[in-house]
Amino acid sequence: MGLKQLLQSSLNRFGYECRRRIEPLSWIASLDIGTVLDIGANEGQFSSSLRQLRPDVFIHCFEPNLEAAQALMSHFQGDPRTAIHTFGLGSLAGTATLRLNTFSPSSSLLRLASTHRQNFPHAMETSSVEIPIRRLDDCFGDFHVQGTTMLKLDVQGYELEVLDGGRNTLHECRYVYTEVSFIELYEGQPLFEEVLAFLGDKGFRPLGMYDVTYSRDTGACLFADILLEAR
């Protein structure tokens, strides 16, 4: 018996299974969550996949790009457990410039960095639009919430702005699932260690990392998703 088989046999005795890759949504769907705040929902890629696995969860989708929001609304039409909010979230209430991109998920409140254009030449800014910005702490109390809450972030470099405006809301969340960057893909964005430090100070510990994206030119790690749990 080889080392891998021996290890697996030993783990199986204690009820564990050793697998090379676990799909993050499968793990997330197995968690005791009742409400998800999908911040940066785009056209619903994350939420629609989660809905298939967890029809009982209530999902709040936040998407200020109205074109993407229209697709989101169409997808969840008639779903009583999904609410769609067409404003952005940040540290201060007001307005901000959303820079639209040929690749919709790359639209951001920050400008593209040169490293982004080098690694993803198909993603280019096309136009901009002013959008309303609210603080998560100012609106969370108005939301329908059931059971344990997860905060999901995919905001293209605006992570700390959203989290800073949701400091109190984080106390109501057991899990955070967020995209983090290891190099600057948007001008002035916080990197992995800064986001992790902020959440660590708020009592969250990392549980795992998924969907790591590497540079095709250099092999450098560009960004990934991490799942964290409140201690």
N, C-alpha and C positions, 0 to 999 in steps of 0.2 A: 504494500500500500504506500503510495507517494505521500509527501508531506501535506499537500493540499487536502487529499482525501482523509488523511489521519486527523487533520485539524477539523475538517467538516464533520467527521464521525464523532469527534469529541464534543463539538458544539451541539450536534443533534441530540446528544444524551441529555443536555440541559435545555432543550427546547429552542435552540437558536438555529438560524439558517444563514449561511455565509453566501452573499451574492455580490457580484462585481458592481452592479448598478441598480439603484432603486429610483424609480420615477418619483420626483418630488410630490406631484399631485396625489399619487397613491398614498404616500405617507401623510400628507396634509389632510386628505380625506379621512384617514383613520383616526385623526386627533379628535378630542372632545371639544369641538367648536360649534357654536350656534350662530355666530355673526361674523361676517368678513367685511372689512373696509378695503375695497379694491381701489387704491389710489393710483391713477394712471392706468385706467382700464382699457384705453384705446378702443378697439372694436369688440372687446369681450373675450379675448383669447384665453385668459386665465379663468375668468368667471364662468364662461360657458363650459369649459372642461370640468371645472369643479362642480358645476350644477349637475352634470351627468352622473357624477359620483355621489353627490350629496344633495338630493332634492329637498332636504329638510332645512338647510342652512339659509339664513337671510343674508343677502348680499347688497351692500351699498357700493355702487360703481361711481367713480369720480372721473369725468373726462371733459375738459374744457374745449377740446378741438371739436367744433360742432359737426364737422363732416364725419369724424369717427364716432361721435356721440349718436348721430342719426343711425349709423349701422348698428350701434349698441342697442338703441331703442327698438329697432326693427327685430333684432335677434331675441330680445327678452320681452317682446310684446305679449301681454296677457299673463306674464309671470308675476303673481302676487307677492312673491318672496324676493323680488329684486327692485331696488330703487336706484334711479339714475340721477346724478347731480352734475350739472354742466358748468361748474365753476372750478377754478384751480384752488389749491391749498398752499399756504406759505406761512411765514413767520409774522407777517403784517397784513391786515386787511387793506384792500385797495384794488388797483389794477396793475397788470404787468403785460409785457409783450411776449406772446407765444410765437416762436419762430417755427413755421410749418416746414415740413420736409417732404421730399419726394417719397421717402420711406416713412410712412406715417408714424410708426413706433419711435422714430428718432426725433420727432418734433420735441422741442424743449424751450424752457424759459431762459436757457443759456445758449451762447453761441457755440457752434461746432469748433472744436480744437483741430489743429492740423493733423494730429494723430488719428482723429476720427475720419477725416477725409482720406488719409492714406490707406487706412484699413478697410474702409467702406466707401469706395468712390461712387457707388450708386446712390448714397444718401447725401442729398444736397438741399440746402435751404432754398425755398421757392418764394415765400412771402411771409408776412407777419400779420398778427391780429392782436388787438387789445382784448384781454379777458379779465373777468372779475376774479379777485383772489380773496379767500376767506381763511380764517384760522380754524383748524380742526377743533380746538377747544371751544370756540364760540358757537359751533353748530352741532357738536356731538350730542348734546343734551336733547336736541330736537329729533334725533334719529330713533327709529324702532330698533331695539337691541334685545336679543334673546341669548341666554346662555353665555358661554365663553367667547370672547372676541379675539379675532386675529386681524392685525393690520398688515396689509400687503402694499408694498411700494415699488413702483416702476416709473420713476419720474425723471429719468435722464439727467442726473446730476443735481437735482433739486432736493435730495433726500434730507439734508440737515435743515433746510428751510421749512419743509413740511413737518419734520419732527419737532423743531423748535416751537412751531405754532400748535403742537399737539402734546405738550409735556404732561398736562393733566390727563389727557385721553390715554396716554401710555399706561397710566396706573390702572386703567380699566381693561387693558389688553393682556392676555396671557402669552400670545405669540406675535412675533414680527417676522414677516417674510419679505426680504428686500433685495433688489439688485444693487450690487456694489462694484465699483471700478477700481482696478489696480494701477491704471495710468489715466492721465487726464484726457478724456474724450470730449469734454465740454469745458469751455474756459472757466476757470475758477471753481470747478466742482470739488467736493470733498472726496477723498479716496477711501479705500477699504478701511484702513486703520482708524480714520477719523470717525466714520459712521459706527464702527464697532466700539470705539471708546465712548461715544455719546450714549449708545444703547447700553453699554456695560455700566456706565454711571447711573443709568435708570433701572438697573437690576436685571438686565437680560443677559443670558449666556447662549453662545452658539450651539446648535444641535447638529448642523450639517451644512454642506455646501454642494450646490448642484449646477448643472448646465453651464459649466465653465467654457468660456469662449477664448480662443487663442488667436494670436496674429498669424496669418498665413505666411507673412514675410520673415518674421523673427522668431516665432514660436512663443513670444511673451504672452503671459496671461493678461487678457484685457479686462474682462468682467465676469461676474458669476452671480448666482443667487444664493443667499444664506437664510437659514431658518434659525430663529432665536426664541428662547422661552424665558419667561420671567422666573427668577429664582424663588 
